[in-house]
Amino acid sequence: MHTLEQLETKQVGLRMPVYLLKEIDELLEDFDINRSTFINEAVKSMLKKQKEKRVHQRLDEAMSEVGQMLRGEIPKISARDTLLEMKNEA
């Protein structure tokens, strides 16, 4: 959830290739939204995908470490020790 202050809008300028702008405008002819709404939604979608990608990468790394622990390649540590280590790094 975002605060009211975070939801305020701010005008920004950006440069975009003409062909992309034309494609956006052609697409928006069929919808009742403007360029700003479209670009905002596209950015939100991209940010969400990138956050999900990071979560999956971290999960893959954690699962790899568990595998290494089970095979005896790295020392086994408890979940409690891991949480304490994470807390100390923050």
C-alpha positions as CSV (number, residue, x, y, z in Angstrom):
1,M,0.0,0.0,0.0
2,H,1.2,3.5,-0.8
3,T,0.8,6.7,1.1
4,L,-1.1,9.6,-0.3
5,E,2.2,11.4,-0.7
6,Q,3.6,8.5,-2.7
7,L,0.5,8.5,-5.0
8,E,1.0,12.1,-6.0
9,T,1.9,12.5,-9.6
10,K,4.8,14.4,-11.0
11,Q,5.3,15.4,-14.6
12,V,8.4,14.0,-16.2
13,G,9.8,14.2,-19.6
14,L,11.1,11.3,-21.6
15,R,12.3,10.5,-25.1
16,M,10.8,7.7,-27.0
17,P,11.4,6.5,-30.6
18,V,8.6,7.8,-32.9
19,Y,7.7,4.3,-34.0
20,L,7.0,3.2,-30.4
21,L,4.9,6.3,-29.8
22,K,2.9,5.5,-33.0
23,E,2.4,1.9,-31.9
24,I,1.2,3.1,-28.5
25,D,-1.2,5.6,-30.0
26,E,-2.6,2.9,-32.4
27,L,-3.1,0.5,-29.5
28,L,-4.8,3.1,-27.4
29,E,-7.4,3.9,-30.1
30,D,-9.2,0.8,-28.9
31,F,-9.0,1.6,-25.2
32,D,-10.3,4.4,-23.0
33,I,-6.9,5.3,-21.5
34,N,-4.3,7.9,-22.3
35,R,-0.5,7.6,-22.8
36,S,0.3,8.4,-19.2
37,T,-1.9,5.7,-17.9
38,F,-0.5,3.2,-20.4
39,I,3.1,4.0,-19.6
40,N,2.5,3.9,-15.9
41,E,0.9,0.5,-16.2
42,A,3.7,-0.8,-18.4
43,V,6.3,0.4,-15.9
44,K,4.4,-1.2,-12.9
45,S,4.2,-4.4,-14.9
46,M,8.0,-4.4,-15.6
47,L,8.8,-3.6,-12.0
48,K,6.6,-6.4,-10.8
49,K,8.3,-8.9,-13.2
50,Q,11.7,-7.8,-12.1
51,K,10.9,-8.1,-8.4
52,E,9.5,-11.6,-9.0
53,K,12.6,-12.5,-10.9
54,R,14.8,-11.5,-8.0
55,V,12.7,-13.5,-5.6
56,H,13.0,-16.6,-7.8
57,Q,16.8,-16.1,-8.2
58,R,17.2,-15.8,-4.4
59,L,15.0,-18.9,-3.9
60,D,17.1,-20.8,-6.5
61,E,20.3,-19.8,-4.6
62,A,18.8,-20.9,-1.3
63,M,17.8,-24.2,-2.7
64,S,21.2,-24.7,-4.2
65,E,22.8,-24.0,-0.8
66,V,20.5,-26.6,0.8
67,G,21.6,-29.1,-1.8
68,Q,25.2,-28.3,-1.1
69,M,24.6,-28.8,2.6
70,L,22.8,-32.1,2.1
71,R,25.8,-33.3,0.0
72,G,28.2,-32.2,2.6
73,E,29.8,-29.6,0.3
74,I,29.3,-26.7,2.8
75,P,28.7,-26.8,6.5
76,K,25.1,-27.3,7.7
77,I,23.6,-24.4,9.6
78,S,20.3,-24.1,11.3
79,A,17.5,-21.9,10.1
80,R,17.9,-19.9,13.4
81,D,21.6,-19.3,12.6
82,T,20.7,-18.2,9.1
83,L,18.1,-15.8,10.5
84,L,20.5,-14.3,13.0
85,E,23.1,-13.9,10.2
86,M,20.6,-12.1,8.0
87,K,19.6,-9.9,10.9
88,N,23.2,-9.0,11.6
89,E,23.8,-8.1,7.9
90,A,20.8,-5.7,7.9
